[in-house]
Amino acid sequence: MKEIRILAINPGSTSTKIAIFNNTKSAFLKNIRHTSDDLKAFTHITDQYEFRKKFIMEELKNAGIDIESINAVIGRGGALNPIESGVYEVNQKMLEDLKKGIMGEHASNLGGLIAHDIACSIPNARAYIADPIVVDELQDVARIAGHPLFERRSIFHALNHKAIGRIHADSINKKYDELNLIIAHLGGGISVGAHSKGRVIDVNNALDGEGPYSPERSGTLPAGHLARICFDGSYCYEDVKKIITGEGGLMAYFNTNNAYEIELRAKDGDPKAVLIQNAMSYQIGKEIGAMAAVLKGSVDAIILTGGIAHNTTLVSYVKDMVSYIAPVVIYPGEDEMKALAMNVLMVLTGKMKAGKYN
């Protein structure tokens, strides 16, 4: 296969990961950290666009990477209109929607914006995104929330879910679309999805207040109590948004979103840390059980992935709850950079056709 050079860009809430791949072989990887002081100057996430791009270009220059040697730039997909799983070439409509944040503010909105700008400076290079957080394959019954003013939405860690699903399928000589899987991504947010023959037919909205709580998100809160605090004069709309996402979960209980720190405190016997970590594990297990019902008990494997899957105590707790359903397989951490490269390589080699965002 002819060597294809790919620049992958993955903006996170406090970091920007960049990588150069020659086909799927990593040639350069850098995690650029951004302090809270750096970012608090920006009112909106998309305002960070030039700030983050400058760091990317400096790191590539310092590493001696010739920008014009890059054949394609792929960014992590953002909070766009709901779309099918796949790879999409960045177009004007996508750029407009990423800038507006039409489905909410999220650091991943910067991925397509920066990828497009860099690709425009490289002869014959194009910009793409893959499996953004708004991948929507929900079955119709999963969309009904209980009141016509509300609809359940599919917002989850689609890139890692899909990549890990394919990796697991390959490991057992199967195809991803032949299997029924429950995949739980355990990171800054937690999403648990029911993968039925290659489609995520149900998943909690990991960004906007559903499912287990996580290091910085509150998950499903008691609706009546939430409604009361919205109108008792103690909190404004922005305050409530932060309670739901950003300052919920471990952040609310411990004033830190560092799950590893809480893991160590629990191991040292801190009773509060033990209780809160166990409760998070319990909620993960309960959500997995719900997805087993979605799949009508026909589950080939339960997969735990993401950074928190390194926590053996939490994993053991979840296993005790759900291993009766199906074998539990652990893929700790995530390799979203390689997943981005693998996706765009399939397009560039003709194995997959890039979709058009409308």
KATA-V994517 format. One line per field, one symbol per residue. ss: DSSP state (H for helix, E for strand, - for the rest). burial: # if it has 9 or more other ideal C-beta (glycine too) atoms within 8 Angstrom, else .. A space follows every 10 residues. Layout:
ss->???
burial->???
This chain:
ss->----EEEEEE E---EEEEEE EE--EEEEEE EEE--HHHH- ----HHHHHH HHHHHHHHHH HH----HHH- -EEEEE---- --E---EEE- -HHHHHHHHH --------HH HHHHHHHHHH -----EEEEE ----E----H HHHE------ E------HHH HHHHHHHHHH H----HHH-E EEEEEE---E EEEEEE--EE EEE------- ------E--- --HHHHHHHH H-----HHHH HHHHE----H HHHH----HH HHHHHHH--- HHHHHHHHHH HHHHHHHHHH HHHH------ EEEEEEHHHH -HHHHHHHHH HH-----EEE EEE--HHHHH HHHHHHHH-- ----E---
burial->...####### ##..###### ###..#.### .#.#....#. .#..##.##. ###.###.## ....#.#..# ########## ###.###### ...##.###. #.#..#.### #########. .#..###### ########.. .##....... .######### #########. .....#..## ########## ######...# ########## #########. #....#..## .........# ######.### ##.#..#.#. ###.##.... ..##.##### ########## ##.##...#. #########. #.###.###. ###.##.### ####.##### ########.. .#.##.#.
